[in-house]
């Protein structure tokens, strides 16, 4: 039931949101899901993980909400202000394919604008269900 609800939320989020603008990250800034999963399972050197989409599925992630909404963007910025600029950070959305996501471009741009130096985008090119859950990677209960 949980995954059915997640699929509905993800689909609804994609349909309601506009596409992001130009790509604001490089291939070097992408983190493979298996790498983040291994780090979480090892329980060492876990980066600060932000869910900037419709739900915090990944363990240890801080659920910000969809940052296409001004209120959630402010919440994300407020969370970042207290962190040192070299903090390891991973952001993810997973609502829909990268080319349609209204959250990851602005999220990456905010990290850049705030002069963070050690941030990554979790490589979820399709969505959180296909690229994380279906691969059996850990989820929060």
Rosetta blueprint (number, residue, H / E / L):
1 X L
2 X H
3 X H
4 X H
5 X H
6 X H
7 X H
8 X H
9 X H
10 X H
11 X H
12 X H
13 X H
14 X H
15 X H
16 X H
17 X L
18 X L
19 X L
20 X L
21 X L
22 X L
23 X L
24 X L
25 X L
26 X L
27 X H
28 X H
29 X H
30 X E
31 X E
32 X L
33 X H
34 X H
35 X H
36 X H
37 X H
38 X H
39 X H
40 X H
41 X H
42 X H
43 X L
44 X L
45 X L
46 X L
47 X L
48 X E
49 X E
50 X E
51 X E
52 X L
53 X L
54 X L
55 X L
56 X L
57 X L
58 X L
59 X L
60 X L
61 X E
62 X E
63 X E
64 X L
65 X L
66 X L
67 X L
68 X L
69 X L
70 X H
71 X H
72 X H
73 X H
74 X H
75 X H
76 X H
77 X H
78 X H
79 X H
80 X H
81 X H
82 X L
83 X L
84 X L
85 X L
86 X L
87 X L
88 X L
89 X E
90 X E
91 X E
92 X E
93 X L
94 X L
95 X L
96 X L
97 X L
98 X H
99 X H
100 X H
101 X L
102 X L
103 X L
104 X H
105 X H
106 X H
107 X H
108 X H
109 X H
110 X H
111 X H
112 X H
113 X H
114 X L
115 X L
116 X L
117 X L
118 X L
119 X E
120 X E
121 X E
122 X E
123 X L
124 X L
125 X L
126 X L
127 X L
128 X H
129 X H
130 X H
131 X H
132 X L
133 X H
134 X H
135 X H
136 X L
137 X L
138 X L
139 X L
140 X L
141 X L
